[in-house]
Amino acid sequence: MITENSVNRFARLSFPLYAELPSLNLYMDQVIDEVNQFLVPLTGTKITKSMINSYVKQGLVERPEKKRYSKQHLAEILVVSLMKPILSLDTIKKAIKIAVKMDPVNIAYDQFIRAFNEELGKTQTHQLKAVDYQHMAIRSLLYKLLVEDLVNQNL
């Protein structure tokens, strides 16, 4: 349940830009630790080895080289993990393809993270009422449907 404390907590969160991701290639356990330090405070859920392996098998995340994950892998895993609660993996895959067709991975990722961080900062509010929750839910649904429609039109 999202409370006013949760909303204010969201406003204090921030996700790393591409240049801020580790430069060294990481092993699976290190990737999990790196991603979870950002994901858990927001979603309360942890990414797992099986989730990452599934993302790789489905083509959402590039295959690691010699079991090591690069900055690009971390970026892909973060984006998929953030979008998974609202969009299907197929829609996320299509959206990522559209984004990297328009810009290099680092630029596409930074655009996404800047927009995400900006929205996190806007979540601070006071004295939420039932109507506020209703409006948030309705906007969420409408934006989800719009994104799915736009992504499917672009492919």
Solvent accessible surface area in square Angstrom, and as a share of the most:
residue,aa,sasa,rsa
1,M,212,0.95
2,I,87,0.44
3,T,56,0.32
4,E,57,0.25
5,N,120,0.62
6,S,16,0.11
7,V,9,0.05
8,N,26,0.13
9,R,86,0.31
10,F,33,0.14
11,A,22,0.17
12,R,176,0.64
13,L,37,0.19
14,S,73,0.47
15,F,6,0.03
16,P,10,0.06
17,L,43,0.22
18,Y,38,0.14
19,A,85,0.66
20,E,114,0.51
21,L,4,0.02
22,P,35,0.22
23,S,94,0.60
24,L,141,0.70
25,N,67,0.34
26,L,19,0.09
27,Y,112,0.43
28,M,27,0.12
29,D,104,0.54
30,Q,86,0.38
31,V,0,0.00
32,I,30,0.15
33,D,100,0.52
34,E,35,0.16
35,V,1,0.00
36,N,19,0.10
37,Q,99,0.44
38,F,44,0.18
39,L,6,0.03
40,V,48,0.28
41,P,54,0.34
42,L,26,0.13
43,T,50,0.29
44,G,59,0.57
45,T,84,0.49
46,K,136,0.57
47,I,2,0.01
48,T,60,0.35
49,K,119,0.50
50,S,79,0.51
51,M,52,0.23
52,I,0,0.00
53,N,54,0.28
54,S,37,0.24
55,Y,4,0.01
56,V,12,0.07
57,K,159,0.68
58,Q,80,0.36
59,G,45,0.43
60,L,6,0.03
61,V,2,0.01
62,E,101,0.45
63,R,164,0.60
64,P,36,0.23
65,E,137,0.61
66,K,190,0.80
67,K,157,0.66
68,R,88,0.32
69,Y,8,0.03
70,S,33,0.21
71,K,43,0.18
72,Q,55,0.25
73,H,12,0.05
74,L,1,0.01
75,A,2,0.01
76,E,18,0.08
77,I,0,0.00
78,L,2,0.01
79,V,20,0.11
80,V,0,0.00
81,S,8,0.05
82,L,11,0.05
83,M,36,0.16
84,K,77,0.33
85,P,94,0.59
86,I,87,0.44
87,L,14,0.07
88,S,57,0.37
89,L,47,0.23
90,D,82,0.43
91,T,11,0.06
92,I,3,0.01
93,K,60,0.25
94,K,55,0.23
95,A,31,0.24
96,I,33,0.17
97,K,106,0.45
98,I,19,0.10
99,A,39,0.30
100,V,60,0.35
101,K,144,0.61
102,M,142,0.63
103,D,41,0.21
104,P,81,0.51
105,V,36,0.21
106,N,63,0.32
107,I,77,0.39
108,A,13,0.10
109,Y,8,0.03
110,D,22,0.12
111,Q,101,0.45
112,F,53,0.22
113,I,0,0.00
114,R,137,0.50
115,A,56,0.43
116,F,40,0.17
117,N,34,0.17
118,E,101,0.45
119,E,97,0.44
120,L,10,0.05
121,G,43,0.41
122,K,127,0.54
123,T,46,0.27
124,Q,104,0.46
125,T,45,0.26
126,H,121,0.54
127,Q,140,0.62
128,L,35,0.17
129,K,132,0.56
130,A,66,0.52
131,V,73,0.42
132,D,47,0.24
133,Y,93,0.35
134,Q,102,0.45
135,H,95,0.42
136,M,74,0.33
137,A,63,0.49
138,I,95,0.48
139,R,117,0.43
140,S,67,0.44
141,L,97,0.48
142,L,103,0.51
143,Y,134,0.51
144,K,65,0.27
145,L,89,0.44
146,L,91,0.45
147,V,55,0.32
148,E,37,0.17
149,D,72,0.37
150,L,85,0.42
151,V,12,0.07
152,N,77,0.40
153,Q,123,0.55
154,N,82,0.42
155,L,101,0.50
